[in-house]
Amino acid sequence: MKIRNPIGIMQGRVFPERLDKLQIFPVSKWKKEILKIKEIGFNCYELLFDKELILEKLLTDFDSVKSLKITPDVRNSEFTVQSICVDYFTSISILNPETECLFYDKIIKLIETTNNTTINVIVIPFFDANAITSKSDLQFVLEWIDKRKLNETAAKSNIILALELTLPAFQISSAFMEHSFYNIAICYDLGNARAAGNFPEEEIIILNDLIAHIHVKDRRVNGPNVMLGDGDVDFAACFKSLKKINYDGPLILETVYEALPVAEAKKNLQFIHSVIDGIFS
């Protein structure tokens, strides 16, 4: 029996603005990119809340929101948007007293903006300026979330705040055990975990129902983002582990592009389907 998870891709991966950098909003072709993503065969895509705040501006305009396919009338569509990755947060730190208020304000505004849309997961990455490098850092963040009642606020809008971390799974699990969250969870990135020297197929089992969202990429240990199948991630083992914990959310390709992004997106999607077909046929 095959897994039935929707397979999607990050905004900006099919019609990127530039080939030399990732996480750039496709400002000149974002509408065409959505159509192309659907045409390629993806079930969904993930909105990129970029550092330049281009998406934030689009989300204030009704016509843009309708084009993004997140309005309530497309909730039951075969192709929709269920998640948004706030890459903007990698430029400010929740641990910095000078920026934590801005961090909070942006989260609240995003929850309000995505209320009553197709979006049910907001991914909060903890990398770069916002990096968490220890269990004590994570404990601080979870206490910060608890004190500000973000769990309750997210629950009222049926939103999951999914923290994307690079800490080992046992540290994450241990820190979460000190809280009783039901709308604060984990976005687990297969490639980032492997690059850190961890085995995602094992960590998925450890984290279990803490996982609310999956980012799919391939990396070598201590290496960069590469085309799926060219790195050290054991995707077959990972998908078996995801099935074992009954993960039914989307698999979002946060994959690299090189020279031909459309063709490379197709190739990456075909790779995922071939792995799934190979282990669940």
N, C-alpha and C positions, 0 to 999 in steps of 0.2 A: 504493500500500500504506500503510495507516494505521500510526501508531506504536502500540505495544501497552503502553505504560507504565501501571501502575496509577495511578488518580487518587484522591487522598485529601484530607483537610482536617484542620487543626489542632484539637485538643480545645479546647472552649470557644467555637468559632466558630458553632455552631448553636443551642445553648441557653446563651448567656452569662449569668453572674451579674448583670452590669450592662452597660448600653449605652454608657457613657461612657469605657470603658477596655478595652484589649485585654490578652491574656496573663493572664487571670484563670481559675483552675481552676473548672469548673462543678460546684462541690461539691454543690449541692442536686439536680442533675439529670444527673449524669454517666452513669448507667446508661441513662436514657431517651435521652440524646443519642447514645450509641453506636447504639442501635436506629434512631433517626431518621437518622443519617448513612448507615447501610446502606440504609434505606428510600428516601432521596433518590436513591441510585444510585452513591454513592462505593464504590470498591473497598477502601479502607482509611482509617485515620485515624492521626494522629500524637499520641502522648501528650505532655502538657504537664507537665513537671517544674517546678512553679511556685515562686515566691519564698516562699510561705507553707509549702511542704513538705507540702502536703496529699497529693499523689501519692506522695511518699516513704512516708508512713504507710500508704496503701492497698496499696503493694507489699509490705508485711510481712504482709498478711492473705490467706490462701489463697482465701477466697470472693471477695474483691475482685479478686485476680489472675485468677481464673477469669472473672469478669464483664468484665474488661478485654480478654479474648480474646487473651491472650499465652501461654497454656499450650501445651506441646508438642503436645497432641492436636488443636489447631486449626491446626497449622502449614501444612497443605495446603488450608485453607479458602479459599473465594473472597473472603471478607471477613476481614481480619486486621489486625494492627498490626506494622509493620516498623521503626518508628523512634520515638525519644523526643527531644524538644527540651528541653534543660536551661536553661530561662529563668532559673532560680535563679542561674546563673553570671554573669548581667548585674549582680548585686548585690555580687559580690566580685571582686577582681582577681588574676589569676595573676601580675601584675607586682609586686604588693605583698607584701613579705616577711612581713607580718603575716597575710595570708590565703592564701598559696600552699599551705600545708600542708593547710588545710581544703579547698581546691580539689582537691588530689591525693586526699585521703581520700574526697571525694564521688565522684570519677571511679572510683576503685577499687571502692567500694561499689556503684555503678551497674553496672559491668561484672559484678561477682559476682551482683547481683540479676537482671540480664537474661540471664545465661548459661542456655543450654538453654530459651530462650523463642523466640517468633517474631521478637523484636527483633534486628536486625542492624546498625542505625545509631544511634549516640548523637550528636546534634547539640550542639556546644559553641559558643554565640554569643559573639562578642567585641564587645559593645556596652555603652554606658552606663558603669558603673563598671569594666567589664572591656574597655573599648575598646582596640583596637590601631590606632594612627594612622600607623605608619611601617614600612618594611621592617625596620628594626633591631629594632622591637618584635616583629615576627613571627619574626625570626631567634632572638631570645631565647626565645620560646615554643617553637619547634621544638627548640632545644637543651635546654630544660627537659624536654620530652617525651622526647627521646632519652636524656638522663641517667637519667631515672626508668624507662626501658624500658617506657613505656606502649604502644608499638607492639607489642612482644612480648606484653605482658599482654593487650591487646585481641585479638591474633591467636589466643591460646589459647582464647578464648571465641567466636571467629568474629564479632567485633564490629568495625565500622568507627567510628573517632572522626572525625566530620566537622566541621571548623572552619568556622564561618560568619563571614566577614570582609567588610569594606568597602574593602579596599585594591584598587588596580588589578590586573588579572590578571597583567600582566607582572612586577609585584613579587612576587606570590604564587608564580608559577611559578619565578622566580629563586631565591627563598628555599628552596623545596622541593628544588631541584636539588642543594643542599648535603647532602641526606639521602637515605637509601634506604629510606624507609618503604613498607610495603605495607598497613598497616591504619590509617594516618593520611591523611585526605583532606580534601576541601572540600564543604561544603554551600553551593551557589550560589543566591543569592536574586535573581531577575530584577528585581523592583521596586527593591530597595535599590541594585543596581548602576546602574540607570537614573537613580534619584534623585541618585546621586553624579556624574552626567554621563557615565557610561560606556555603552557599547553592548553589552548582554549577548550579542547574537547573535555578536559578534566575540570577546568574552572567553571564551565557551564553547569556541570553537575553540582559543584559546590555552591554556586550562586542560586541555582534553581529558580524559584518563583520571584526572586529579586529582579530577574531579567525581564524588562518590559519592552525592549527594543534591541534590534541587532543591526550593526553596521558591518558590511562585508567588504573586506579588502584583503589583499595578499601582501605579505612582507617577509623578507628574510630576517633571521635573528640579527638584531642590531642593524638592520638594513632599511632601505627606503620602500615606499609603496611601489608595487610592480603589478603587471598584468596578472589576472587570476590564473593560477597554475604555475607561475614562475617563481613563487616564493616558498616559504616553509610551512604554510598553513595546511593542515590535513582536513580538507573540507568535508570529505566523506565522514570522518570521525566526528566532526563538529555537528553536521546535520543529524547524525544518529543521536548525539547527546541532546540536541534541541528537541528531537522527537521524544526522547526519553523523559524530558521534563515537561512535555506537552506544551511547548512554546508554539503559539498560533499567530503571532504577530508577523509583521512584514520583515523581509530580508532586504535591507537597503544597500545597494552597491555604492560605496564611497571610493570608487576605483580610480586609478590613475588613467590619464590619457597621454598619448605621445605625439603622433603626427596626424592621425585620422580618427578623431573622437567618435564619430558616428559608427564607423566600422568596428572600432575597439569596444564600444558599448555593446554592440551586437555580439561580438566575440565573447565578451565577459558574461552576457546573459546566456549564451549557448553553453558556456562552460558550466554555469550553475545548473542548468537543466540537465546536462549530461551527467553531472555528478549525482543529482537527485535520481535520475532515471537508472543509473548504475547500481544504486544501493537500495532503492525501494521498488524496483520493477518486479 
